[in-house]
């Protein structure tokens, strides 16, 4: 009976660990997929920034070509605030006043932000902080159709996001270009429509800053296809070089209602799960530096297109944990049966122990300890089987023909490690439940009266 009980606890522990680890692995895979483009954390300029002296001064400066500079240009500019009275325009009377630092000088907002981020890098909290631009244009791509034995024209309004040397790690390796056109990465969904590397198309924008609206066509060459995941804008999001996107964005081609789809600073963290805590720390640093009105920090948990999916994952994980605990409680009932049988068979020993002065507490510790030992041994045996199962999960799924399309379920990243969450739930819950289950037979043992037991035996 004890071996059967031990086998049941081992089996339940193994199933619970594997089940919860797979669920946690699916969540991690989809979170990585959902945040691979936008990053786990963003710093976005607010309306106060766009209407500030620091931002509007570019429209009056010759060095800025009388246009608003991007965040990267602001960071690299030697004097983004100073005015050259000999060549720059005179500022109007109603022009906003600059934000002054403790010394009474205009504060360089962007450089102050990056000085705070550099400090977080030194503390090994951040891995990367890079500026990005996002804008919109009409994309037209000419592709060859094998089905129709001719060319088709794909046309759609698209978001264009910037990439640079750092961001290229998120994208596939680009092919060697055959033209001098703008290199462009498309979502993989375009391949289903016949798009291939080296296909040529054009991005059309409408420059409305002149007296008449002018159509501007920018030819591009396809250099790769990336996995857009499940993002709402994924199939419409293209990647182009930073300076090209920055030039389009400076012409005011798109005003997005979603703050996530605007230009800002993308952060990469050591641990994505720490995004909310890091966001709070950055916000506190901004408040200390007087930047809280000009920039907001948004973790991936607050992205509009991610929030509902994350809530669903969290609800599922809670439900799975409750199911695992219920199954463990059912397995613990087997421990109760085994220990009750042991107590019944050990009535003579219990009577002798009691007659020799053993207290009820000592009897409870003995039989509750037996339950704890059974639960602990079963937990560690189940842990060993679960570890082996997770390490070989890709091989198991590949050879089980019942599971087709599992790559999509796991977001093309099959989990092979036990999740810390499952270890906490199972390895603490199982011995604890087994110990509580052992208290019931222990209470039964304490009710026996030694005189009656010795007379009956």
C-alpha positions, 0 to 999 in steps of 0.5 A: 500500500505504501508503494502504491501511495508513493507511486500515485504521488510521484505520478501526480507530481510529475503530471503537475510539474510538466503541465504547469511548466508547459503552460508557463513556457507557452506564456513566455514564448508568446510574451517574447513574440508579442514584445520582440518588435516593440520591446518590453519597456518604452519611453515615450515623449508626452504632449508636454514634450512636443509643445516644449521649448526644447522640441519647438526650438528646432523649427527656428534653427538653421542647424536643424534645417528648420525641422523638428529633430528626432530623439537620436538627432537630439542626443547626438546634437552638440547644441540642441538648445542654443540659438545662433543669433546671427543666422537663426530666426528670432523667437516669437513673444509667445514662445514657450519658456525653457525648462531650467536646471538647478544652475538656471540653464536650459535643460537638455531633456533627451541627454538627461534621459540617456544619462539616467538610462546609462546609469541603469546599464551600469547597474545591470538592469538594462541591456539596451536603450535605443531610439526608434521612429515609426510613421506611415506610408502607402506601400506598393509591391509588384510580385510574380504570381505562379498561379496567374502566370503574371505580376500582381500589385500588393497595395496597402497603408503600412506602418514603417518602423526604424531599425539600426545595427542594434535592432537588426538582432531582432530581424533575420539576416538581410540578403545582399542587395541588388539595387541601391534602393531603401532596404525593407523587411516585410512580415512573413505573411507577404511570402504567402502572397508571392513576395520574395527577396529582391522584389522591388516596390515603392513607399508613397507619402504625401508631403503637405508642408508646401503650398501644394500637396506633393506625392513622393515615391521612395523605391525599396528592395525587399531584403528579408521577412520577419515573424510579426507574431500576433500583433494587431499591426504586425501584418502592416508593420515594415522595417526600414533604416532609421534615418529614412524613417526619421525623415518621413516622420519629420514630415508629419505623415502619421498621427497615431491614436495609440501611443505605442505606435509613436516614436520613442525609446525602446529598452531591452531588459535582463529579465522581461518579467521585471518590466513593471518594477524597472518602469517604476524605478525609471519614473522615480528617476525622471521625477527626481530630475524633473522630467516626469512631465515630458516622458512616460514609461510604459511596460509591455503589460500596459500595451493595448494589444498585449494586455488582454492576452496577458490577462488571459494567460494569468487567468489560465495559469491560476486555473491550472494551479488550482487544478493541480492543487485539487489533484494533489489533494485527491492524491493525499487522500490515498496517504490517509488510507495508507496511514489509517491502515498502518495505525490500525495494524500498529495498535499494539505498538501505540498502546505500548508507546502510550503506556511508556509515557509517549504523549499525544503530540509525539504520536502525532509527530510520528504519523504526520512525519510518515505522511510528510516523508511519503509526500517528500519522496514522491515529490522528488521522484516526480521532479526527476521524471518531470526534469527528464520529460521536459528535456526530451519534450521536443523529441517526444512531441516530434514522434507523437503523431497525435500532436500536429501544429504544436510549433504554433502552440509553443510560438516555435519555442518548445519549453524544455525547462521546469518553470520556477512557478510550477516548482513552488506550487508542486514541491511546496504544496505536495509535502505540505498537503501530505503532512496535513493528510498525515494529521488525520491518522495521527489524531486517530492514533491519539484516541486509542486508550492503552488499557483497552488496546492491551486487553483486546490484543 
